[in-house]
Amino acid sequence: MDNVKQYTVDAIEEGMVRLLLRDDERVSLVMSVDALPPGVREGDIVDAVIRDGQVRSASINRQAIGDARARVNDLLNRLRQRR
């Protein structure tokens, strides 16, 4: 059975992408951006199966991206209210 994990797209430079494991962002992977779905952008959250350094499957998790943005906006609003 494949082990799907969530990664944050940390950076895309010169055709390479750095992914951070969402469970432990100290763990990073660097690979060709071509290994990920077309249209992937920095800050996106990707569900992926990566085995032996190869992406076996990957998809952009729009729901997780929306949830993360909502949490950030909520935190920013709370900080603004403290002023």
Backbone hydrogen bonds, N-H to C=O, Kabsch-Sander energy under -0.5 kcal/mol:
donor,donor_aa,acceptor,acceptor_aa,energy
4,V,2,D,-0.8
5,K,48,A,-2.6
7,Y,46,V,-2.6
8,T,20,L,-2.8
9,V,44,D,-2.9
10,D,8,T,-1.0
10,D,18,R,-2.5
11,A,18,R,-1.2
13,E,16,M,-2.4
16,M,13,E,-2.3
17,V,31,M,-3.3
18,R,11,A,-2.6
19,L,17,V,-0.5
19,L,29,L,-3.0
20,L,8,T,-2.5
21,L,27,V,-2.5
22,R,6,Q,-2.5
24,D,21,L,-0.8
27,V,24,D,-2.7
28,S,26,R,-0.6
29,L,19,L,-2.2
31,M,17,V,-2.2
33,V,15,G,-2.6
35,A,32,S,-1.9
36,L,33,V,-1.8
40,V,37,P,-1.4
43,G,9,V,-3.5
44,D,41,R,-2.1
46,V,7,Y,-3.1
47,D,59,S,-2.8
48,A,5,K,-2.9
48,A,46,V,-0.6
49,V,57,S,-2.6
50,I,48,A,-0.6
51,R,54,Q,-2.5
54,Q,51,R,-2.0
56,R,49,V,-3.5
56,R,54,Q,-0.6
57,S,49,V,-1.2
59,S,47,D,-2.2
61,N,45,I,-3.0
62,R,60,I,-1.2
65,I,61,N,-2.0
66,G,62,R,-2.5
67,D,63,Q,-2.5
68,A,64,A,-2.4
69,R,65,I,-2.4
70,A,66,G,-2.2
71,R,67,D,-2.1
72,V,68,A,-2.2
73,N,69,R,-2.6
74,D,70,A,-2.3
75,L,71,R,-2.3
76,L,72,V,-2.6
77,N,73,N,-2.4
78,R,74,D,-2.2
79,L,75,L,-2.3
80,R,76,L,-2.3
81,Q,77,N,-1.7
82,R,78,R,-0.9
82,R,79,L,-0.6
83,R,80,R,-0.9
